[in-house]
Amino acid sequence: MKNDDILQAIDEELTRLRKVRNLLSGAPVDASWSPFSQVRAAKKRFLSDDARQRIADAQRRRWAAHRAKA
């Protein structure tokens, strides 16, 4: 993560915390703002082809073991 990204994330968090503090203290708050609107979706993770193949092979082994018991 780059320093600029970290600083931006910190600034966003500080802004969010200030708004929540104002909300709790009874200070006027922008009506369009909600603490729940600030939640961001997690970044999507990408798997390499090798990792995807290992996961698929492991799942096939699990299903084969399950079928062998039945």
Buried (B, 14 or more C-beta within 10 A) or exposed (E): EEEEEEEEEEEEEEEBEEBBEBBEEEEEBEEEBEEEEEEEEEEEEEEEEEEEEEEEEEEEEEEEEEEEEE
